[in-house]
Amino acid sequence: MTLVRWDPYRELLSVHDRVNRLFSNAFTRTDGEEASGFWVPPVDIYEEGDNLILKAELPGVRKEDLDVSVENNLLTLSGERRQESEVKEDQFHRLERFYGKFTRSFTLPVGIQTGHIHAEVRDGILTVTLPKAEEAKPKRIQIKAA
């Protein structure tokens, strides 16, 4: 029998992900609906060294149509993916990609240096680097013998 540690934070994230999927599925279109309007780009967030890294899939979104902002410890990604105008609507056989405006907001954890956040876009992936403040980095405590 394998002993598995209980991690309440992991379970909380699991519930959070399930609720997000529930709401995102409730607002997705079905066949025959317009492929324009509001859409939600997928995002990965992970730790790498002394930084949190956020990566958002934004294929077809130009750098000029993107905005990344931080206000009151809330990181907001917003922008718009425009539909190509060369193809007329009556020429489509199938339209599955989403177009239009999007907004995603994330509450930043305590200890992020908001003045040093860096964002870049390459190959349709927006990467936002969120550096941790010195006090938020893990520290090793020296144990002294008594």
C-alpha positions, -999 to 999 in steps of 0.1 A, spaced: 0 0 0 13 34 -10 12 63 15 0 95 -1 3 129 16 -28 150 18 -23 184 2 -53 207 9 -39 233 -16 -38 207 -44 -74 197 -37 -84 234 -36 -68 239 -70 -86 209 -83 -120 223 -72 -110 257 -87 -101 240 -121 -134 221 -121 -154 253 -114 -135 271 -142 -142 243 -166 -179 243 -157 -182 280 -164 -161 279 -195 -182 250 -210 -214 269 -202 -204 298 -224 -189 279 -254 -208 279 -287 -224 249 -303 -226 242 -340 -243 270 -359 -235 297 -335 -214 327 -344 -176 322 -339 -171 358 -329 -175 377 -297 -160 367 -263 -135 338 -261 -111 327 -234 -75 318 -243 -60 288 -223 -33 297 -198 -5 277 -179 10 291 -147 40 276 -131 71 284 -110 105 285 -125 134 295 -102 126 329 -86 97 336 -109 61 327 -116 56 322 -153 23 327 -171 19 314 -207 -12 321 -227 -20 306 -261 -29 335 -284 -25 323 -320 -35 349 -346 -34 378 -321 -11 406 -330 12 423 -305 -6 456 -311 -39 440 -301 -27 428 -267 -26 445 -234 -11 433 -201 -17 454 -170 -14 452 -132 -36 471 -108 -43 464 -71 -25 430 -73 -46 419 -103 -29 409 -135 -52 414 -165 -46 401 -201 -69 415 -227 -69 418 -265 -87 409 -297 -82 383 -324 -96 396 -357 -111 375 -384 -94 376 -418 -114 397 -441 -104 379 -473 -130 352 -468 -166 361 -470 -190 346 -444 -210 328 -471 -178 310 -484 -172 292 -451 -180 255 -448 -169 252 -412 -160 279 -387 -145 266 -354 -120 292 -343 -130 320 -320 -126 356 -329 -133 388 -310 -122 403 -277 -110 385 -246 -100 393 -210 -84 371 -184 -76 383 -149 -55 366 -122 -50 376 -86 -13 378 -79 1 360 -48 17 381 -21 54 388 -28 54 395 -65 75 425 -77 48 441 -98 73 468 -110 95 442 -126 69 421 -145 81 413 -181 59 402 -210 68 390 -245 49 373 -273 65 347 -297 49 323 -321 14 330 -307 24 324 -270 24 353 -246 49 347 -218 45 369 -186 74 366 -161 64 376 -126 95 379 -103 91 370 -67 102 396 -41 131 386 -19 109 381 12 87 357 -8 116 334 -18 121 303 3 149 305 28 168 278 45 170 282 83 202 272 100 197 249 130 220 255 159 230 228 185 220 237 221 
